[in-house]
Structure formats: C-alpha cells, structure tokens
Amino acid sequence: MMRSFLLAALFTLGALAIPPGLAPQAQAQSARLIGLDEFPRTKLEIHSSRGKHEFDVWVAVTPDQQAQGLMFVRDLPPERGMLFTAKPPRVFTMWMKNTYIPLDMVFIGPDGRIAKIVERTTPHSRDLVSSDAPASAILELKGGEAERRALRVGDRVTWNAPSG
C-alpha cells in the first residue's frame, strides 16, 4: 500500500516537472500508473531489405497512455514495442524521463514509411527527441532492434486497428 502511494506521488511529481512546450501527450500525464495490460494491442509489420519483421505492440491511444508510454518498464522483448499514432499527422516530441531501458524510436511518416530512426535513446534523459516533420506514428522498440533488423528510412510499416 505504502509503495503504491509512493509510486503515485513520484509519478505526480514527475508530471509537474515536464518542461513547457513538450508535446501534448507528455503534458497530459496522469498520477495513475497504467498497467500495460490496459493498453490495446495490435500486430505491426515492417517490410525492409531483410524481409518482413513482425511485432506485437501496445498502442498508446489515450492522452494518459501516450504520456506514460514505456515509462517504468524494465525489460522489453525484441518482438514487442509500443505504437503512438496521430490523426492528423503532427510533429512528435518525446523524452526518456522515467524510462529505464534504451529505446529505438521509429518515426513513421504520413505515407506509411519510416521517416526517421533515433537509435538507443538514453534512459532517464530529458533531452527532447523529435520527429522533425509531421509523423503519423512512432514505434518504440527495444534499443538496438532497428540496427539488428537493418531497418532503414523508407521501409514500409503496416498495422491493424488495435484490439481491446
């Protein structure tokens, strides 16, 4: 009970420390930690020079889910990830505060192709990572997966509407 209260208090304090100008998903951060089992899931495929890569991803749909993302996650299997979508496309700005593992951020353009990849982001960093141009989605993968799978700008990304 006390541990839950302390985690909620720390999460709330972290939400207050978000710098102004950060993307709306980070500004909407909630004091309630959302379990990953509460996120919808879907299958996502990337078609690269090495063939088809399949992932089972959580989809951050609500502002609270998008604010939390993969914060507090201690391990991420190579075939898992998290997808953030935007309709209409927009410039995404992310950070790694309260994120314990390095992530690869794969920015997906409005044409459904990889527009930018930022590899092995630094855990707990408050440095901003931006799509630089409007993106339809960001796929977060375990750090190093983009290189291991030889993902490149221009690779095609597809997914289904989330289930659950």
N, C-alpha and C positions, 0 to 999 in steps of 0.2 A: 504494500500500500504506500509506504513512505517513498520507495523507489519510484513508483509511478508518479507520485506528486512531484518529486524532484525532477524527473524527466520532463514532465509537463511544464514546470517552472523554467527549466533551462531552455526548452523549446520556445516558450513565450519570450524569454529574454533575447534569444537569438532572433526572433521575428522583429523585435524592436530595433535591432542593430542593423537592419537592412538599409543600405545606403539609398538615398533618393535617386530616382531616375532608373532604378532597376526595373526589369520587365514586370508587367502586371502580375504574372504568375508568382513571382517572389514576394511582391507586396501583399498578396492575399494570404500569406502564411497563417495557419491556424495553430492554436495552442494544443489541439488534439492530434497526436501521432496516429496516422492511418496505417493499419496493417496492410502489407502487400496483397493479402488475400481479399481485400476490399476493392482493389483496382480491377477494372475489366482487363481481359487478356485477349490476345489475338495472335495469329501466325503472320510472320513477316518474311519476305524473301528478298535477297539482294542477288542480282544477276551480274557477275563480274567476269573477268578474263579467266578465272579458275572455275567457273561454273556457278551453280545455284547454291546460295548459303541460306539456310533456314533458321529462323529464330522464333522462340516463344516469348512474346513480350507483354509486359504490363502496359496499359495505356493510361496516361495521366490525363483525365478528362476534365474534372472539376478544377476550379482555381486552387482549392486546398491540396488536391492531388498533385497539381503542377508545381505548387510551391514546395512541397515535400520531396517529390521525385525519389531519388535513391538515397536520400539522407539517411544516416544511421545504419545502412546496410553494410554488413561486414564481409560478405562474400557474394560473388555473382558468377554463376556458372557460365562457361563460354557460349552456350546456346541460348542464354537468356538476355533480356535487355528491357529498356523502358522507352516508350514512344510518347512524344509530346506532339500534338497536332494543332494547327491553326487554320481557321477559315474565317476570313480570307488570310492568305499568307502574310506574315509580318516578320520584322527583324526580331530574332530571339536574342536575349541576353541572359546568360546563365552564370552561376558561380558554384564553387565546390564546398561552401560552408557546411559543416556537419556531415560531409560525405567522407567516409573512411577509406574508400578504395579509389585507385586511379580509374578514370573512365575514358573511353574514346567517344567523342561527340561527333555524330554523323549528321550533318545538316542536309536536308532533302529539299530541293527546290520545287517550285510550283509545277515543273514538268515531270516530277516523279523520279528525278535523277539526283545522285549525290552531287551537291554543290560545293561542299567544304567538309574537311575532316580535321578535327583537332584531336590529336592522339595523346593518351596518357596524361590527362589533366591531373593537377596536383591536389591531393586530398586536403581538405580544410582551407583551401585558398579562397581569398575573397577577390582575387583578380577576376575581372569580367571576361567571359568567353562569348563572342558574338557571332551570329551568322553573317554579319556584314551586309547582307542583302535579304530581302523578304524570302522566307522559307515556309514551306507547308508543314514541315515536321522536323523534329530532331529525334534521332535514335541514339540512346546511350547504351554502350556495350562495355564489357569488361576491358580495362586498359590493355592494349596490345592486340586486341582481336582484329582491328582494321588492318594492321600490318600482317598479322598471321594469315589472314584470309585474302591478302592482297587487294583490299577494297580501294577503289580509286574514284576520283571525281569523274562523273559521267556514268557510273554504274547505275542500273535501273533498280528501283525499290518498289515493291508492291506489298500491300497488306489488305486484309479484310476488315470490315467493321468489327469492333470488339464484341466479344460475347460476355455476358454477365454484367 
